[in-house]
Amino acid sequence: MISIIVAMSKNRVIGKDGQLPWHLPSDLQHFKQLTMGHTLMMGRRTFESIGHPLPGRRTIVLSQNPEYRIVDCEVVTNIEDGIQLAHSTEELFVCGGAEVYRQTLALAERIYLTELEIESDGNALFPKFPVEDFKTIFTRRYKDIINYQFSILQRCASRKKLSSELKAKLIETKRESFAGQ
């Protein structure tokens, strides 16, 4: 299963100059709990902003440079190869950046969405997506340094067939190199 995990402000900002524009320890802890023991897939710039592989998780990094290497990570040059590296029976967490989200949104069966109750200045935005393709299966509000809402969105059954068709088409067609990484 392909899942997206993202934190964004009211105006869809997810990053500023390669960093998170906020520091919210409770959400970072939640990210850790959800992703521990799973595979993460992220773009090179997102990985470099973190600076190291996250403990207890397999990390797949997307880069346009086929020579790019990272100790204790697997590097691929396109989304399809990243998906194939992750076992189809496990949950693959896509965790940024903006271009990786854009390329995987149509493939995602689930979105773990943290919506911060602030507007933020930034240059990386989470792409708009058809909310009608998903149903909210869990929501909880948190009062913190920055108040936020955490939701789990599941792709609607009627849209899963479309998602499977898109996935097959993506793999069959010419491989799109990961742009911008």
Secondary structure as GFF3:
##gff-version 3
##sequence-region A 1 181
A	DSSP	beta_strand	2	8	.	.	.	ID=ss1
A	DSSP	beta_strand	13	15	.	.	.	ID=ss2
A	DSSP	alpha_helix	25	35	.	.	.	ID=ss3
A	DSSP	beta_strand	39	43	.	.	.	ID=ss4
A	DSSP	alpha_helix	44	50	.	.	.	ID=ss5
A	DSSP	beta_strand	58	62	.	.	.	ID=ss6
A	DSSP	beta_strand	74	76	.	.	.	ID=ss7
A	DSSP	alpha_helix	79	85	.	.	.	ID=ss8
A	DSSP	beta_strand	92	94	.	.	.	ID=ss9
A	DSSP	alpha_helix	98	104	.	.	.	ID=ss10
A	DSSP	three_ten_helix	105	107	.	.	.	ID=ss11
A	DSSP	beta_strand	110	116	.	.	.	ID=ss12
A	DSSP	beta_strand	124	125	.	.	.	ID=ss13
A	DSSP	three_ten_helix	131	133	.	.	.	ID=ss14
A	DSSP	beta_strand	134	142	.	.	.	ID=ss15
A	DSSP	beta_strand	148	155	.	.	.	ID=ss16
A	DSSP	alpha_helix	157	172	.	.	.	ID=ss17
###
